[in-house]
């Protein structure tokens, strides 16, 4: 993976913005954290679409979601996944 990332980085002209995540110290824990972080992106995009791109309303709704217990938050987010 490190070799492939180095090749990709060269194709970007040396852009190093992902070094922290994919540099020489990448490991299973790092990759798992990226997966956990990105798995809800479709749900958040769906929520934003449902709110017609209204960022103040989106941020307010996300704050409300953050205050919910994890199971309820996950269920609410699942309602928005795939609705973009």
Buried (B, 14 or more C-beta within 10 A) or exposed (E): EEEEBEEEBEEEEEEEEBEEEBBEEBEEEBEEEEEEEEEBEBBBBBBBEBBEEEEEBBEEBBEEBEEEEEEEBEEBBEEBBEEB
